[in-house]
């Protein structure tokens, strides 16, 4: 995670058009889509995916969201 965060910081040094666009995204989305954290919309999406997977018989039951990620990453 530290390497991903550092790469994001360094990426800001390149591309003026991309930099301007990425600065506007949080205003439209309501959150930073590159923030390396799960927001409510993403949590709902993962929960729905697990629900479909359970309904399809590929999983026995939904798993706690925290169990899907390495400790300290969400």
N, C-alpha and C positions, 0 to 999 in steps of 0.2 A: 504494500500500500504506500509505503514511503517513496518508493521509486516511481509509482504512478503519479503521486502528488507532485514530486519534483519535476517529472517530465511535463506535467501540465503547466507548472510555473515557467519552465524554460520555453515551452511552446509559445507563450505570449510574446516572445521576442521576434517572432516571424509572422509575416503576412498581415498587412494593414487592413485589408478588406475582411479577412476572416476574424481578425481581432475586433473590428467594429461590430460584425454580425454576432459574435459570441457575447459581446457586452449587452446586446439587445435581447438575447434569448430569455434570460431570467425575468425580464419585464413581461414578456408575452406568456411564458409558461407558468410563472408564479413561483418558480424555484430554479436553482442552478442544476441543469441536467448533467453537468460534468462534476458534480460535487462529491462523487464517491461516497454517497450515502443513500439509503433507501428512504424515499418520501412516501407519503400515504398512497399516492397513485400507484407506485411500483409495488408496494406491499399488497394492495388489492389485486393487482395483476398476477402476482406470484400465487396468492391465495386462490384466485380463480383458476389458474393453470393446474394447481394441485387438485382442486375440486373436479375438474374435467378428467384428470388422470385417475382419480379414485373412481369416478363414475364409469370410466372406460375399463376399469379392472386392472390397470397397470400398477396401481399402488393400493395397499390395504386401507390406509387412512392418511389424512393430511399430517404433515410433520410440522413441528413448531418452526417458525421462520428463522429463529436464531440458530437452529440446528443445521441449517443449510449453508451457513457461512462460517469461515474460520473466526475464532474468538477475536474480538477487537476490530473487526472489519466493518461492522454495521452499527 
